[in-house]
Amino acid sequence: MNLLAKMLALVVALSGLLARAENGVTDKEILIGQFAAMSGPAAQLGQRMQAGMQAYFKAVNAQGGINGRAVKLITRDDGYEPDKAVAAVKTLLQQDKVFALAGSVGTPTGLAALPVVVAEQVPLVGMFTGAEALRQPFHRQVFHVRASYFNETERIVQHLTTLGIKKIAVFYQNDSYGKAGLEGVERALTKRQLKAVATGTVERNSVDTAAALAGILKAEPEAVVQISAYKSCAAFIKQARGKGYGGQFFNVSFVGSAALAQELGDVGQGVVISQVVPFPYAAKAQVVREYQQHMLAAGQKDFDFSSMEGYLTARVLGEGLRRAGKTLTRDSLIAGLETMRDVNLGGFTVNYSAKNHQGSNFTDLTIIGRDGKFVH
């Protein structure tokens, strides 16, 4: 082969490499990966996040997709366990060859998977966790859609102290999630020259709350802030009520509001939960009306906060994909998301920049009313 032929062959080869799309992107499809609990005691969190995301993607695909490409979600079950989360992410990237990740569930699972995400430089949008450890230090690949646990616990403590309630205890999951929430409560209390009157822990994916209950009830708190998932929080509340405790219970959003109400049954009335998404049951905001319409069109008749968060995550990702343009790369998706400055999705505003991937600081308080229905 002469020199000219070799040069032509090299040009052709390079052209082929440059034209080849990233993993998970073809002319007709974009593959998005989700690692989340689909089984085990936290399964409803992952299942409902998935339901909300699928509802939006189905609606988008019915309208021709994003820049001509349909969006397909591939979910891998991590059982809300860190080691399984790492395996799930590696499978999504190496075997399923997804383009980006979205809708992961949990702090310990997110922290375990983060090194893989950063090493592979794959965008991860909408983690279902408010932990500060996933926000600081800043990672270019990670985009949060929800407020942080610091935001939520500040809202809770502010509400309690405004009511004159100062004897506050904390029941938390003994892992990175629970400790993140505990830190948030302690920060908010310290700001008001207060301290928690008692704390108690439960292990992840466990409902063994007896020891924590005994220690907390001994301190006679006026309110208990809970930082765990729905199974353990429900077990704690039921046992506390069974022993005659009449104080208030407050939970952060990760508890899984609808699942908690279902677990509690008649005991749930009066339990307060902070939220980071618009109220999904009343179609007052445009984004909620669209969420309800798309959920029903996808065959999902039940509305809840977790699927609302999944829906918003998919909406944010979808907007980033649109802004990334037809020539879709991971870098162009990151750049597209970073152009979302104060973008109003119809009652929920998202704000990103090259140095800020927090997304939203929106918080709200809801209460479980009669028959497990939520009151705004």
C-alpha positions as CSV (number, residue, x, y, z in Angstrom):
1,M,0.0,0.0,0.0
2,N,1.5,3.3,-1.1
3,L,1.6,6.4,1.2
4,L,-1.5,8.1,-0.3
5,A,-3.5,4.9,0.1
6,K,-2.4,4.6,3.7
7,M,-3.4,8.2,4.4
8,L,-6.8,7.7,2.8
9,A,-7.4,4.6,4.9
10,L,-6.4,6.6,8.1
11,V,-8.8,9.4,7.2
12,V,-11.6,6.9,6.6
13,A,-10.9,5.2,10.0
14,L,-10.8,8.5,11.8
15,S,-14.0,9.6,10.2
16,G,-15.7,6.4,11.4
17,L,-14.5,7.0,14.9
18,L,-15.7,10.6,15.0
19,A,-19.1,9.6,13.5
20,R,-19.7,6.8,15.9
21,A,-22.1,7.8,18.6
22,E,-21.6,7.5,22.3
23,N,-22.8,4.4,24.2
24,G,-26.6,4.2,24.4
25,V,-27.3,6.6,21.5
26,T,-28.4,5.6,18.0
27,D,-30.3,7.6,15.3
28,K,-33.6,6.3,16.8
29,E,-33.0,5.7,20.6
30,I,-31.4,6.9,23.8
31,L,-30.8,4.4,26.6
32,I,-31.1,5.8,30.1
33,G,-30.1,3.6,33.2
34,Q,-31.6,3.6,36.7
35,F,-30.2,1.8,39.7
36,A,-32.7,1.6,42.5
37,A,-34.5,-0.6,45.0
38,M,-37.0,-2.8,43.1
39,S,-37.1,-5.4,45.9
40,G,-36.8,-5.5,49.6
41,P,-38.1,-3.2,52.4
42,A,-37.5,0.0,50.3
43,A,-38.9,-1.3,47.0
44,Q,-41.8,1.1,46.7
45,L,-39.3,4.0,46.5
46,G,-37.6,2.6,43.5
47,Q,-40.8,1.3,41.9
48,R,-42.6,4.7,42.2
49,M,-39.6,6.7,40.9
50,Q,-39.5,4.4,37.9
51,A,-43.3,4.8,37.4
52,G,-43.0,8.6,37.2
53,M,-40.0,8.5,34.9
54,Q,-41.7,5.9,32.6
55,A,-44.9,8.0,32.4
56,Y,-43.0,11.0,31.1
57,F,-40.8,9.0,28.6
58,K,-43.9,7.3,27.2
59,A,-45.6,10.7,26.7
60,V,-42.4,12.1,25.0
61,N,-42.0,9.0,22.8
62,A,-45.6,9.3,21.7
63,Q,-44.8,12.8,20.3
64,G,-41.8,11.6,18.4
65,G,-39.1,11.4,21.1
66,I,-36.4,14.0,21.8
67,N,-34.7,15.4,18.7
68,G,-36.1,12.4,16.8
69,R,-34.9,9.8,19.3
70,A,-37.1,7.7,21.6
71,V,-36.0,7.4,25.2
72,K,-35.8,4.0,26.8
73,L,-35.3,3.4,30.5
74,I,-33.4,0.3,31.8
75,T,-33.7,-0.3,35.5
76,R,-31.4,-2.5,37.6
77,D,-32.4,-3.6,41.1
78,D,-29.9,-2.8,43.9
79,G,-32.2,-3.7,46.8
80,Y,-31.1,-0.5,48.6
81,E,-27.7,-2.1,49.3
82,P,-24.4,-0.3,48.5
83,D,-22.5,-3.3,47.0
84,K,-25.5,-4.2,44.8
85,A,-25.7,-0.6,43.7
86,V,-22.1,-0.7,42.4
87,A,-22.7,-3.9,40.6
88,A,-25.9,-2.5,39.1
89,V,-24.2,0.6,37.8
90,K,-21.4,-1.4,36.3
91,T,-23.9,-3.6,34.5
92,L,-25.8,-0.6,33.2
93,L,-22.6,0.9,31.8
94,Q,-20.7,-2.1,30.6
95,Q,-23.4,-4.6,29.6
96,D,-26.5,-2.4,28.9
97,K,-24.2,0.4,27.6
98,V,-26.6,3.2,28.7
99,F,-25.9,6.8,27.7
100,A,-26.7,8.4,31.1
101,L,-28.1,7.5,34.5
102,A,-31.2,9.0,36.3
103,G,-33.5,8.4,39.2
104,S,-31.2,6.5,41.6
105,V,-32.6,5.9,45.1
106,G,-30.7,6.4,48.3
107,T,-27.7,7.9,50.0
108,P,-25.6,4.8,50.8
109,T,-26.2,3.4,47.4
110,G,-25.5,6.7,45.7
111,L,-22.3,7.2,47.7
112,A,-21.1,3.7,46.8
113,A,-21.8,4.2,43.1
114,L,-20.4,7.7,42.8
115,P,-16.8,6.7,42.2
116,V,-17.8,4.6,39.2
117,V,-20.0,7.5,37.9
118,V,-17.1,10.0,38.2
119,A,-14.5,7.6,36.7
120,E,-16.7,6.8,33.7
121,Q,-17.7,10.5,33.4
122,V,-21.4,9.5,32.9
123,P,-24.1,12.1,33.7
124,L,-26.3,11.2,36.6
125,V,-29.5,13.2,37.0
126,G,-32.1,13.3,39.8
127,M,-30.8,11.2,42.7
128,F,-33.5,10.5,45.2
129,T,-31.5,11.7,48.2
130,G,-30.8,15.0,49.9
131,A,-27.5,14.1,51.4
132,E,-24.9,16.8,51.5
133,A,-22.1,14.3,50.8
134,L,-23.5,13.8,47.3
135,R,-23.5,17.6,46.7
136,Q,-20.1,18.5,48.3
137,P,-17.6,18.2,46.9
138,F,-19.0,19.2,43.5
139,H,-19.0,16.7,40.7
140,R,-19.6,17.8,37.1
141,Q,-21.5,14.6,36.2
142,V,-24.1,14.8,39.0
143,F,-27.2,16.9,38.7
144,H,-29.7,17.1,41.6
145,V,-33.4,17.9,41.1
146,R,-34.5,18.0,44.7
147,A,-33.7,20.1,47.8
148,S,-31.2,18.8,50.3
149,Y,-31.8,17.2,53.7
150,F,-30.4,20.4,55.2
151,N,-33.3,22.3,53.5
152,E,-35.9,19.8,54.7
153,T,-34.7,19.5,58.3
154,E,-34.4,23.3,58.6
155,R,-38.0,23.5,57.4
156,I,-39.1,20.9,60.0
157,V,-37.2,22.5,63.0
158,Q,-38.4,25.9,62.0
159,H,-42.0,24.8,62.0
160,L,-41.7,23.0,65.4
161,T,-39.9,25.8,67.2
162,T,-42.4,28.3,65.8
163,L,-45.0,26.3,67.6
164,G,-43.0,26.5,70.7
165,I,-41.8,22.8,70.6
166,K,-38.2,22.5,71.8
167,K,-37.9,19.0,73.2
168,I,-37.1,17.2,69.9
169,A,-35.7,13.7,69.5
170,V,-34.2,12.1,66.4
171,F,-34.8,8.5,65.2
172,Y,-32.4,7.8,62.3
173,Q,-31.1,5.0,60.1
174,N,-27.6,4.0,61.1
175,D,-25.9,4.8,57.8
176,S,-24.9,7.7,55.6
177,Y,-28.5,8.6,54.9
178,G,-29.6,8.7,58.5
179,K,-26.5,10.5,59.6
180,A,-27.0,13.1,56.9
181,G,-30.5,13.8,58.2
182,L,-29.3,13.8,61.8
183,E,-26.6,16.4,60.9
184,G,-29.3,18.5,59.3
185,V,-31.5,18.4,62.4
186,E,-28.6,19.2,64.7
187,R,-27.5,22.2,62.5
188,A,-31.1,23.6,62.6
189,L,-31.3,23.1,66.4
190,T,-27.9,24.6,67.0
191,K,-29.0,27.6,65.0
192,R,-31.7,28.1,67.7
193,Q,-29.4,27.3,70.7
194,L,-31.1,23.9,71.1
195,K,-30.0,20.2,71.2
196,A,-31.7,17.0,70.5
197,V,-33.1,15.5,73.8
198,A,-32.4,12.0,72.6
199,T,-31.4,10.0,69.5
200,G,-32.0,6.4,68.5
201,T,-30.9,4.3,65.5
202,V,-32.2,1.5,63.3
203,E,-30.2,-0.6,60.8
204,R,-30.8,-0.2,57.1
205,N,-33.5,-2.7,55.8
206,S,-34.4,-3.5,59.4
207,V,-37.5,-2.9,61.6
208,D,-35.8,-3.6,64.9
209,T,-36.7,-0.3,66.6
210,A,-37.2,-1.5,70.3
211,A,-33.9,-0.2,71.7
212,A,-34.3,3.2,69.9
213,L,-37.8,3.5,71.1
214,A,-37.0,2.8,74.7
215,G,-34.2,5.4,74.8
216,I,-36.2,8.1,73.0
217,L,-39.4,7.7,75.1
218,K,-37.4,8.0,78.3
219,A,-36.5,11.5,77.3
220,E,-40.2,12.4,76.9
221,P,-39.8,14.4,73.7
222,E,-42.6,16.6,72.4
223,A,-41.7,15.6,68.8
224,V,-39.6,13.0,67.0
225,V,-37.9,13.7,63.7
226,Q,-37.4,10.5,61.7
227,I,-34.7,9.9,59.1
228,S,-35.3,6.4,57.8
229,A,-37.4,4.5,55.2
230,Y,-41.1,3.7,55.5
231,K,-40.9,0.2,57.1
232,S,-38.8,1.2,60.1
233,C,-40.5,4.5,60.6
234,A,-43.9,2.9,60.6
235,A,-42.7,0.2,63.1
236,F,-41.4,2.9,65.4
237,I,-44.6,5.0,65.3
238,K,-46.9,2.0,65.8
239,Q,-44.9,0.9,68.8
240,A,-44.7,4.4,70.3
241,R,-48.4,4.9,69.9
242,G,-48.9,1.5,71.5
243,K,-47.0,2.6,74.5
244,G,-49.2,5.7,74.8
245,Y,-46.8,8.3,73.3
246,G,-48.8,11.3,72.2
247,G,-46.1,13.6,70.7
248,Q,-45.7,14.5,67.0
249,F,-43.8,12.6,64.3
250,F,-42.0,14.4,61.5
251,N,-40.3,12.6,58.5
252,V,-38.2,13.8,55.6
253,S,-39.4,13.1,52.1
254,F,-37.2,10.0,51.5
255,V,-39.3,8.0,53.9
256,G,-41.7,7.3,51.0
257,S,-44.9,9.2,51.9
258,A,-47.6,7.0,50.3
259,A,-45.8,3.8,51.5
260,L,-45.6,5.2,55.0
261,A,-49.3,6.1,55.1
262,Q,-50.1,2.6,53.8
263,E,-48.0,0.9,56.4
264,L,-49.4,3.0,59.3
265,G,-53.1,2.7,58.4
266,D,-55.3,4.2,61.1
267,V,-52.2,5.1,63.2
268,G,-50.9,7.5,60.6
269,Q,-53.2,10.4,61.1
270,G,-51.3,13.5,62.1
271,V,-47.8,12.3,61.0
272,V,-46.0,15.2,59.1
273,I,-43.7,14.7,56.1
274,S,-41.6,17.3,54.5
275,Q,-41.7,17.3,50.7
276,V,-39.4,18.5,47.9
277,V,-41.9,18.3,45.0
278,P,-45.3,20.0,44.3
279,F,-48.4,18.4,45.9
280,P,-49.2,15.6,43.4
281,Y,-52.9,15.1,44.4
282,A,-54.3,18.6,43.5
283,A,-53.9,19.6,39.9
284,K,-53.4,23.3,40.7
285,A,-49.9,23.7,39.0
286,Q,-49.4,23.0,35.3
287,V,-46.7,20.5,36.0
288,V,-49.0,18.5,38.3
289,R,-51.8,18.5,35.7
290,E,-49.3,17.1,33.1
291,Y,-48.0,14.6,35.6
292,Q,-51.5,13.3,36.3
293,Q,-52.4,13.2,32.6
294,H,-49.2,11.3,31.7
295,M,-49.5,8.9,34.7
296,L,-53.1,8.0,33.7
297,A,-52.0,7.6,30.0
298,A,-49.3,5.2,31.2
299,G,-51.9,3.1,33.1
300,Q,-50.8,4.5,36.5
301,K,-53.9,5.4,38.5
302,D,-52.2,6.2,41.8
303,F,-50.5,9.5,42.3
304,D,-47.8,10.0,45.0
305,F,-44.8,12.1,45.9
306,S,-42.2,9.5,44.8
307,S,-43.6,9.1,41.3
308,M,-43.9,12.9,41.1
309,E,-40.2,13.1,41.8
310,G,-39.5,10.5,39.2
311,Y,-41.6,12.5,36.7
312,L,-39.7,15.7,37.5
313,T,-36.4,13.9,37.1
314,A,-37.4,12.7,33.7
315,R,-38.6,16.2,32.7
316,V,-35.3,17.7,33.7
317,L,-33.3,15.1,31.9
318,G,-35.5,15.5,28.9
319,E,-35.0,19.2,28.8
320,G,-31.2,18.7,29.1
321,L,-31.3,16.2,26.2
322,R,-33.2,18.7,24.0
323,R,-30.7,21.4,24.7
324,A,-27.8,19.0,24.0
325,G,-28.9,19.0,20.4
326,K,-29.0,16.4,17.7
327,T,-25.3,15.5,18.0
328,L,-25.7,13.9,21.4
329,T,-22.7,13.3,23.7
330,R,-22.3,13.1,27.4
331,D,-20.5,16.4,27.4
332,S,-23.3,18.1,25.3
333,L,-25.9,16.8,27.8
334,I,-23.9,18.3,30.7
335,A,-23.6,21.5,28.8
336,G,-27.3,21.5,27.9
337,L,-28.3,21.0,31.6
338,E,-26.0,23.8,32.7
339,T,-27.9,26.2,30.5
340,M,-31.1,25.6,32.5
341,R,-31.2,28.9,34.4
342,D,-34.4,29.4,36.4
343,V,-36.4,27.1,34.1
344,N,-40.0,26.9,35.2
345,L,-41.5,23.5,34.4
346,G,-45.0,24.7,35.3
347,G,-44.9,25.3,39.0
348,F,-41.4,23.8,39.8
349,T,-38.3,25.8,38.9
350,V,-34.9,24.3,38.2
351,N,-31.7,26.3,38.2
352,Y,-28.3,25.0,37.1
353,S,-25.0,26.6,36.1
354,A,-21.4,25.4,35.5
355,K,-20.7,25.6,39.2
356,N,-24.1,24.8,40.7
357,H,-26.0,21.5,40.1
358,Q,-28.4,21.8,43.1
359,G,-31.4,22.3,40.9
360,S,-34.0,23.2,43.5
361,N,-34.4,24.3,47.1
362,F,-38.2,23.8,47.2
363,T,-39.6,22.4,50.4
364,D,-43.1,21.9,51.7
365,L,-44.9,20.3,54.7
366,T,-47.7,17.8,54.4
367,I,-49.7,15.8,56.9
368,I,-51.4,12.4,56.8
369,G,-55.1,12.9,57.3
370,R,-58.1,10.5,57.6
371,D,-57.9,7.3,55.6
372,G,-54.3,7.9,54.8
373,K,-55.0,10.8,52.5
374,F,-52.5,13.7,52.5
375,V,-53.4,17.3,53.5
376,H,-51.4,20.2,52.2
